[in-house]
Amino acid sequence: MGRDDAYPEEGPAREVAVSSFWIEPTEVTVERFAAFVAETGYVTVAEMPVDPATLGNLEVTDETVLEPGGAVFDPTAETVASGLNWWRYAPGATWRHPRGGDRPAAAPDEPATQIAFEDARAFAAWAGGRLPTEAEWEYAARAGSDADSTGFAPPAHANTWQGFFPVQNTKEDGFEGVAPVGCFAPNAYGLYDMIGNVWEWTADWYAPRRADEAKDPQGPPEEASGDPASPGVPVRVIKGGSYLCAENYCMRYRPAARHAQETGLGTNHIGFRVAYDRAPRQE
């Protein structure tokens, strides 16, 4: 687990063991998330107004950030040229319309995005499962091999960014953004899109360096977690990279790669899949 010659937060490389578990072959789709909402009436974080108290010392210069919504990757010629942030806060961005309320609805077979951590955890509980730990997720992604041991080139069969990010996307894999689940070949465990397409939530709190237990590591306790780049913000580990990972910018299309993600914010490039301690029920 982990890697010593890539991004520093991936180390130290180490051996751990995980108990047997089940994990879903694909990311949770929009169609499945809609079934969950229809049965339970669940309202996601992105569909609720933002509490200013959760923004800490962040100065609100645009009142639209207090409206329900989420973060959307939406570079413009101006932001690309200036090197400014390529993300915007989009009012109305939800799992139904992940790029904003004025943009087309998500397709039923796409992975559900604009999902905050508590949304993913709520779905997993409804499905009779849970979110995988970081160790379980990486074990599933490696699929019995040491696939993360060589090279930093993007995998041939995954939805990543082709071309020079963010100014050129050649779409050689057939997709400019998110792809329907299962478009690419599965790994040796029969799991689709473990790498690329959308990042995936894990259960673990994030810390820049890991000192895991050797058996069934659970990540650091909350009080020992955090991202130095966002002090005071609750962050969990996301894994797998997304359609925005490129060879020149974010080489996190590898099983060992990991990133911190604010738990209370949805984006249009993060989804999840469910793990189980026993065989999952049929919905």
DAQUI-V432944 format. One record per backbone hydrogen bond with DSSP energy under -0.5 kcal/mol. CO is the residue of the C=O (numbers start at 0). NH is the residue of the N-H. Records with the same first field share a line. If there is no record, write none. Layout:
# DAQUI-V432944
CO=NH ; NH
This chain:
# DAQUI-V432944
0=13
6=9
7=10
9=2
10=209
13=15
16=215
21=275
24=191
27=111
28=32
29=33
30=34
31=35
32=36
33=37
34=38
35=39
36=40
43=46
44=47
49=51
50=53
51=54
52=55
54=57
58=60
61=64
62=65
63=66
65=49
67=91
69=89
70=267
71=73 ; 87
75=79
76=80
77=81
78=82 ; 83
85=73
87=71 ; 89
88=90
89=69 ; 92
90=100
91=93
95=105
96=93 ; 99
99=102
106=109
107=30
108=180
109=29
113=115
115=119
116=120
117=121
118=122
119=123
120=124
121=125
122=126
123=128
124=127
129=274
131=202
132=136
133=137
134=138
135=139
136=140
137=141
138=142 ; 143
141=144
145=148
155=157
157=159
158=196
159=161
161=169 ; 170
162=164
163=166 ; 167
170=173
178=110
179=182
186=189
190=186
195=197
196=242
198=270
199=238
203=236
204=219
205=225
213=16
219=204
220=223
221=224
226=229
227=230
229=232
233=262
234=205
235=260
236=201
237=258
238=199
239=195
241=244
244=160
245=248 ; 249
249=251
251=253
253=256
256=239
258=237
260=235
261=264
262=116 ; 117
265=70
266=113 ; 269
268=198
269=114
270=200
271=27
272=131
273=23
274=129
275=21
280=282
